[in-house]
Amino acid sequence: MDDRLSSISCTTLLNGTPTPLALLSGAGEVVACNAAWERCVGPSGKLLERVHEDDRGELSARIADACARVVNAGSVSAAARVVDARGKIVPLQWTLWRADDTALWAAVERDRGAWEAQARILVDVFQTMDAIVWWCDRAGTLHVSDGPGLKSMGIKPGQLVGMNMFDLYGADAEIMGLCKRVLEGEAVRTDTVAGGVHWIVHYAPRRGEDGEVEGVQTFGINLADDVRLAVRGELLRACIDSMPIAILAFDKAGVCVIAQGGALAQIGFTEQGELGKHMRELCGDTEEVRAAFEHALSGEIAQVEQIRRDRIWRTRFVPQKDVLGETTGVGAICEDITQQLRVEQQLRAQLRLTQEQQESIARLSSPIIEVWQDVLIVPLIGSVDADRAAMVMESLLASVVEKQAAFAILDLTGLDSVDTTTAQHLIKIINGLTLLGCKGVVTGIRPPVAQTMVGLGFDLSQVHTLRSLKEALRWCMVARRG
């Protein structure tokens, strides 16, 4: 033993006090210590190696401060954490004072304030969780049984305290086998179903001040919500894998982190083979693709169309955001639109054909006939809507200019009915003829049509009307000679 311990008073001080006590050299090395110190801090040797790295500077400064003082000049206090042999961080309060010219006494005690603050946080958080905590000693007696999760089992907090695990479960129960393993020093994690609830339970040895295992402590948490979420995730995955799409996810650097979908094989991809590859390699290194990816990173949805393996694919780039709204990456949804484009082309072609047929039918139902030199006749059959009136006006005015016609006869004999819109269209046609210097004549107004036009209040005083096409031709001939 060091010479400093030769006196009976120092030896008695070390071995007689229950407080963790050690004699330190001026360099901070533990020269000697009592059993309480070894349990709390560790055996003799370099002290600072056991101190948490964030606290070494502070404790080293306090040791130097104590060494600079004279004997009996008072003590120096410090707060510093140590890391025990199991890797557990222990907050300690340190008291340092001069023993003689070359040594220091050091006493420590657990920082109860820090422990209490941590305990309050843990308890507050624990009370908001659907969880259970309990511990039993080596004999199986329960000392703690608490947590909101007990409610799902119909048990109140503290209700089982004092009862024995062997009485509750029986010596052959699976849980007793787990407890036996834990009492031997093993930490165990299990998934189990109890009371219709899926639990994940952590079993850990409970150790005393001397480090010996004195019981079993557990923490269990209800995973019902997580299980339901996992089931929904699997269902969604199954749906995606059955759909003719490919879904890729990239981080902000463009590295692929997810590849899924029933269409992966169609573009030569696999779920695992594409992970870690860059977006440009998978989606194409083109200006259009790069621009779409950058737009997605900026928060906008963009898409491109490409040809892959003689098929046309549309890739939609979608920004991926976290709960704070920050963009964390980009998702790419690829779908084969070859058939869709073909159908669209067929529909457009069919629409054009239908429009052409409708125009042909409209022209056939409103032919422009040159019955005499300078005289044109347009028989109107059926109904006259805006499109047909525009077509009749365009064709009639063009024919008037082409044939240098002086007269145009609008024959309404085959007109089904006349409403406000039809009458307005007729007046527009007559006005158009007048602007070209062609005289318009309306014939064949039947009594029901005339009655309707009068009832609608239309003034046709500026429109020359005759009863029949025969009278209209005779009028044109007379007017032409005059």
C-alpha positions in Angstrom: 0.0 0.0 0.0 1.1 3.6 -0.6 3.0 5.3 2.2 0.2 7.8 2.5 -1.9 5.1 4.0 0.6 4.0 6.6 -1.1 6.0 9.3 -4.0 4.3 11.1 -6.3 7.4 10.6 -6.2 7.2 6.8 -6.8 3.5 6.7 -9.7 3.9 9.1 -11.1 6.7 7.1 -11.1 4.7 3.9 -12.4 1.4 5.3 -14.8 2.8 7.9 -16.9 5.3 5.8 -19.9 4.1 3.7 -19.3 7.1 1.4 -17.4 6.3 -1.8 -14.0 7.7 -1.0 -10.6 7.6 -2.7 -7.1 9.1 -2.4 -6.0 10.8 -5.6 -2.5 11.8 -6.8 -2.0 15.3 -8.1 -2.3 13.9 -11.7 -5.8 12.6 -10.9 -4.9 8.9 -10.5 -6.7 6.8 -7.9 -4.0 5.7 -5.4 -6.4 3.9 -3.1 -10.1 3.6 -2.6 -12.7 1.9 -0.5 -15.3 -0.8 -1.6 -18.0 1.8 -2.0 -15.8 3.8 -4.4 -15.1 0.6 -6.5 -18.8 -0.1 -6.8 -19.7 3.4 -7.8 -16.7 4.6 -9.8 -14.3 1.7 -10.3 -11.0 0.3 -9.0 -7.8 2.1 -8.6 -6.1 3.5 -11.7 -6.5 6.5 -14.0 -9.7 8.3 -13.0 -10.4 10.5 -16.0 -10.6 7.4 -18.3 -13.8 6.4 -16.5 -15.3 9.9 -16.7 -17.7 10.8 -19.5 -15.7 12.5 -22.3 -18.0 15.6 -22.2 -17.2 16.0 -18.4 -13.4 15.3 -18.3 -12.4 18.8 -18.9 -14.5 20.2 -16.1 -13.4 17.5 -13.6 -9.8 17.9 -14.6 -10.1 21.7 -13.9 -11.7 21.1 -10.5 -8.9 18.7 -9.6 -6.3 21.3 -10.5 -8.2 23.9 -8.5 -8.2 21.6 -5.4 -4.5 20.9 -5.8 -3.7 24.6 -5.9 -5.3 25.1 -2.4 -3.5 24.6 0.9 -4.4 21.9 3.3 -7.5 22.7 5.3 -8.5 25.5 2.9 -11.9 24.0 2.1 -13.2 21.7 -0.6 -14.0 22.0 -4.3 -17.3 20.7 -5.8 -18.0 19.4 -9.3 -20.6 17.5 -11.2 -19.3 14.8 -13.6 -20.7 11.6 -15.0 -18.9 8.3 -15.1 -19.4 5.3 -17.4 -19.5 2.0 -15.4 -18.4 -1.4 -16.6 -21.8 -2.1 -18.2 -21.6 1.1 -20.2 -24.3 2.8 -18.1 -23.8 6.6 -17.5 -24.0 7.5 -13.8 -24.3 11.2 -12.8 -22.2 12.0 -9.7 -21.5 14.9 -7.4 -17.8 15.2 -6.5 -16.1 16.8 -3.5 -12.3 17.3 -3.6 -10.0 18.6 -0.8 -6.3 18.5 0.0 -5.0 15.5 1.9 -1.4 16.7 2.0 1.1 18.5 -0.2 0.9 15.8 -3.0 -2.5 14.2 -2.7 -6.3 14.8 -2.7 -9.2 13.2 -1.1 -12.2 12.6 -3.4 -15.7 11.7 -2.3 -18.7 11.1 -4.6 -22.4 10.6 -4.3 -25.0 10.0 -6.9 -26.5 13.1 -8.3 -30.1 12.6 -7.1 -31.3 15.8 -8.7 -30.2 14.6 -12.2 -31.7 11.1 -11.5 -35.0 12.7 -10.3 -35.2 15.0 -13.3 -34.7 12.0 -15.7 -37.1 9.9 -13.7 -39.8 12.6 -14.0 -39.3 12.8 -17.7 -39.5 9.0 -18.1 -42.6 8.7 -15.9 -44.4 11.5 -17.8 -43.6 10.0 -21.2 -44.4 6.5 -19.9 -47.9 7.6 -18.7 -48.8 8.7 -22.3 -47.8 5.3 -23.8 -49.9 2.2 -24.1 -47.2 0.3 -22.2 -46.6 -1.9 -19.1 -43.6 -2.1 -16.8 -43.0 -4.6 -14.0 -40.2 -6.2 -12.0 -40.0 -9.2 -9.8 -37.2 -10.5 -7.5 -35.4 -13.8 -7.8 -38.2 -15.5 -5.8 -40.8 -14.3 -8.3 -42.5 -11.7 -6.1 -43.8 -8.7 -8.0 -42.6 -5.3 -6.7 -43.8 -3.1 -9.5 -46.8 -3.6 -11.9 -47.8 -0.3 -13.6 -48.7 1.3 -16.9 -51.7 2.4 -19.0 -51.4 -0.8 -21.0 -52.7 -2.9 -18.1 -56.1 -1.6 -18.9 -56.4 -3.7 -22.0 -55.9 -6.8 -19.8 -58.5 -5.7 -17.2 -55.8 -5.1 -14.6 -55.3 -2.0 -12.5 -51.9 -0.4 -11.8 -50.4 -2.0 -8.7 -53.0 -4.7 -8.5 -50.5 -7.5 -8.8 -47.8 -6.1 -6.5 -46.9 -8.6 -3.8 -48.2 -11.6 -5.8 -45.8 -14.3 -7.1 -45.1 -15.0 -10.7 -45.2 -18.8 -10.1 -48.7 -18.5 -8.7 -49.9 -16.3 -11.6 -48.4 -18.3 -14.5 -47.1 -21.6 -13.1 -43.6 -22.9 -13.1 -43.8 -24.3 -16.6 -45.1 -21.2 -18.3 -43.1 -19.7 -21.2 -42.7 -16.4 -19.3 -41.0 -18.2 -16.4 -38.5 -19.7 -18.8 -37.7 -16.2 -20.0 -37.3 -14.9 -16.5 -34.9 -17.8 -15.8 -32.7 -16.7 -18.7 -32.8 -13.1 -17.6 -31.8 -14.0 -14.0 -28.7 -15.6 -15.6 -27.8 -12.2 -17.0 -29.3 -12.4 -20.5 -31.4 -9.6 -22.0 -34.4 -10.9 -24.0 -36.8 -9.3 -26.5 -40.1 -11.1 -27.4 -43.2 -10.5 -29.5 -46.4 -11.9 -28.0 -50.1 -11.6 -28.1 -52.0 -11.2 -24.9 -55.6 -10.1 -24.3 -56.0 -9.8 -28.1 -53.2 -7.2 -28.3 -49.8 -7.6 -30.0 -47.0 -6.7 -27.5 -43.3 -6.3 -27.9 -41.7 -7.0 -24.5 -38.1 -6.3 -23.3 -36.8 -8.3 -20.4 -33.6 -7.2 -18.7 -31.7 -8.2 -15.5 -32.2 -5.9 -12.5 -28.9 -5.5 -10.8 -28.1 -4.2 -7.2 -25.4 -1.9 -6.1 -22.9 -4.7 -6.2 -23.8 -5.5 -9.8 -25.4 -8.9 -8.9 -28.7 -9.8 -10.6 -31.5 -9.4 -8.1 -34.5 -9.7 -10.3 -36.2 -9.3 -13.6 -37.5 -6.0 -15.0 -39.6 -5.7 -18.2 -41.0 -3.1 -20.4 -43.8 -3.9 -22.9 -45.5 -1.7 -25.5 -48.7 -2.2 -27.4 -48.0 -2.5 -31.1 -51.6 -2.8 -32.2 -51.5 0.5 -34.2 -48.1 -0.5 -35.7 -49.4 -3.9 -36.7 -52.4 -2.3 -38.4 -50.1 0.1 -40.2 -47.9 -2.8 -41.3 -51.0 -4.7 -42.6 -52.1 -1.7 -44.5 -48.6 -1.3 -45.9 -48.5 -4.9 -47.0 -51.9 -4.5 -48.6 -50.8 -1.4 -50.4 -47.6 -3.1 -51.6 -49.6 -6.1 -52.9 -51.8 -3.7 -54.8 -48.8 -1.9 -56.3 -47.1 -5.1 -57.3 -50.3 -6.2 -59.1 -50.7 -2.9 -61.0 -49.0 -2.1 -64.4 -46.9 0.7 -62.9 -43.3 1.0 -61.6 -42.6 3.2 -58.6 -39.2 4.5 -57.9 -38.1 6.7 -54.9 -34.9 8.8 -54.9 -33.2 10.8 -52.2 -32.3 14.4 -52.8 -29.0 13.3 -54.4 -30.9 11.2 -56.9 -30.0 7.8 -55.5 -32.7 5.1 -55.7 -34.0 3.9 -52.4 -37.2 2.1 -53.4 -38.2 0.2 -56.5 -41.6 -1.5 -56.6 -44.5 -2.2 -58.9 -45.8 -4.8 -61.3 -44.3 -3.1 -64.4 -40.7 -3.2 -63.2 -39.9 -6.2 -65.3 -41.3 -4.6 -68.4 -38.6 -1.9 -68.3 -35.9 -4.3 -67.2 -35.8 -3.4 -63.5 -35.9 -5.5 -60.3 -36.8 -4.5 -56.7 -33.3 -5.0 -55.4 -31.2 -4.5 -58.6 -32.0 -0.8 -58.9 -31.3 0.2 -55.3 -28.3 2.6 -55.0 -28.4 3.5 -58.7 -28.7 7.1 -59.8 -31.8 8.6 -61.2 -30.1 9.5 -64.5 -29.2 5.8 -65.0 -32.7 4.6 -64.4 -34.9 7.4 -65.9 -32.6 8.6 -68.6 -29.8 11.2 -68.7 -31.7 13.8 -70.8 -32.3 17.5 -70.3 -36.0 16.8 -70.0 -35.6 14.2 -67.3 -33.1 16.3 -65.3 -35.4 19.3 -65.5 -38.4 17.3 -64.3 -36.4 15.9 -61.3 -35.3 19.5 -60.4 -38.9 20.7 -60.6 -39.9 17.9 -58.2 -37.1 18.8 -55.8 -38.5 22.4 -55.8 -41.9 21.1 -54.8 -43.6 20.9 -58.2 -45.0 17.8 -60.1 -43.5 17.3 -63.5 -43.7 14.5 -66.1 -41.9 13.3 -69.2 -42.7 10.7 -71.9 -40.1 8.3 -73.2 -39.8 5.3 -75.5 -38.5 2.2 -73.7 -38.3 -1.1 -75.5 -40.7 0.0 -78.2 -43.2 1.2 -75.7 -44.2 4.7 -74.7 -43.8 5.4 -70.9 -44.9 8.4 -69.0 -42.9 9.2 -65.8 -44.4 11.5 -63.3 -41.9 13.0 -60.8 -43.6 13.9 -57.4 -41.9 15.7 -54.5 -41.6 13.7 -51.3 -41.9 15.7 -48.1 -41.5 15.1 -44.3 -43.9 16.2 -41.6 -42.4 19.7 -41.6 -43.1 20.1 -45.3 -39.4 19.9 -46.3 -38.6 18.0 -49.5 -36.7 14.9 -48.7 -36.6 13.2 -52.1 -38.5 12.5 -55.3 -40.9 9.8 -56.2 -41.2 8.6 -59.8 -44.3 6.8 -61.1 -43.8 5.1 -64.5 -46.7 3.8 -66.5 -47.0 2.4 -70.0 -49.2 4.7 -72.0 -48.7 3.1 -75.4 -52.2 1.6 -75.6 -53.7 4.7 -74.1 -52.1 6.9 -76.8 -53.3 4.5 -79.5 -56.9 4.7 -78.2 -56.6 8.5 -78.0 -55.4 8.7 -81.6 -58.3 6.4 -82.7 -60.8 8.6 -80.8 -59.4 11.7 -82.4 -59.5 10.1 -85.8 -63.1 9.0 -85.2 -64.0 12.5 -83.9 -62.6 14.1 -87.0 -64.5 11.6 -89.2 -67.7 12.3 -87.4 -67.2 16.0 -87.7 -66.5 15.7 -91.4 -69.6 13.5 -91.8 -71.7 16.0 -89.9 -70.4 18.9 -92.1 -71.2 16.8 -95.2 -74.7 16.1 -94.0 -75.2 19.8 -93.1 -74.0 20.8 -96.6 -76.3 18.2 -98.2 -79.2 19.5 -96.2 -78.4 23.1 -97.2 -77.2 22.9 -100.8 -76.5 26.1 -102.7 -78.1 25.9 -106.2 -77.6 28.3 -109.1 -81.0 28.2 -110.7 -80.6 31.2 -113.0 -77.9 33.5 -114.0 -77.1 35.7 -110.9 -79.7 33.8 -108.8 -78.8 31.3 -106.0 -81.2 29.2 -104.0 -80.5 27.7 -100.5 -83.3 25.3 -99.3 -83.1 25.0 -95.4 -84.3 21.7 -94.1 -84.7 20.5 -90.5 -83.4 22.9 -87.8 -80.8 25.7 -87.9 -78.4 26.0 -84.9 -75.4 28.3 -84.5 -72.9 25.9 -86.2 -75.2 25.2 -89.2 -76.1 28.9 -89.6 -72.4 29.8 -89.6 -71.6 27.1 -92.2 -74.6 28.3 -94.4 -73.5 31.9 -94.1 -69.9 31.1 -94.9 -70.8 28.9 -97.9 -73.5 31.2 -99.3 -71.3 34.4 -99.0 -68.4 32.6 -100.7 -70.7 31.4 -103.5 -72.1 34.9 -103.9 -68.6 36.3 -104.4 -67.5 33.4 -106.7 -70.6 33.5 -109.0 -71.1 37.3 -108.7 -74.8 36.6 -107.8 -77.2 39.4 -107.4 -80.0 37.5 -105.7 -80.0 34.8 -103.0 -83.2 32.9 -102.1 -83.6 31.3 -98.7 -86.3 28.7 -99.0 -87.9 27.8 -95.6 -90.4 25.3 -96.9 -88.5 22.4 -95.2 -87.8 24.2 -91.9 -89.3 22.3 -89.0 -89.6 25.2 -86.5 -88.4 28.6 -85.8 -87.3 29.9 -82.4 -85.5 33.1 -81.3 -82.1 31.7 -82.2 -83.1 30.5 -85.7 -84.7 33.8 -86.5 -81.6 35.7 -85.4 -79.4 33.4 -87.6 -81.7 34.1 -90.6 -81.4 37.9 -90.1 -77.6 37.6 -89.9 -77.5 35.7 -93.2 -79.7 38.4 -94.9 -77.5 41.2 -93.4 -74.4 39.4 -94.7 -75.9 39.2 -98.2 -76.8 42.9 -98.1 -73.2 43.9 -97.3 -72.0 42.0 -100.4 -74.6 43.9 -102.6 -76.7 40.8 -103.0 -80.5 41.0 -102.4 -81.8 38.3 -100.1 -85.3 36.8 -100.4 -87.0 34.5 -98.0 -89.7 32.2 -99.3 -91.8 29.3 -98.1 -92.7 30.6 -94.6 -95.5 28.3 -93.5 -98.3 29.5 -91.3 -97.1 27.9 -88.1 -93.6 29.3 -88.7 -95.0 32.8 -89.5 -97.2 32.6 -86.3 -94.2 31.7 -84.2 -92.0 34.5 -85.7 -94.8 37.1 -85.1 -95.2 35.8 -81.5 -91.5 36.2 -80.9 -91.8 39.8 -81.9 -89.3 39.8 -84.8 -89.4 42.7 -87.2 -88.9 41.3 -90.7 -89.9 44.6 -92.5 -86.4 44.9 -93.8 -86.5 41.3 -95.2 -88.1 40.7 -98.6 -90.4 37.7 -98.2 -92.5 35.8 -100.8 -94.9 32.9 -100.6 -93.2 30.4 -102.9 -90.0 29.7 -104.8 -91.9 30.3 -108.1 -92.8 33.9 -107.1 -89.3 34.5 -105.8 -87.8 33.5 -109.2 -90.3 35.7 -111.1 -89.4 38.6 -108.7 -85.7 38.1 -109.4 -86.3 38.1 -113.1 -88.3 41.3 -113.0 -85.8 43.0 -110.7 -82.9 41.9 -112.9 -84.5 43.5 -116.0 -85.4 46.7 -114.1 
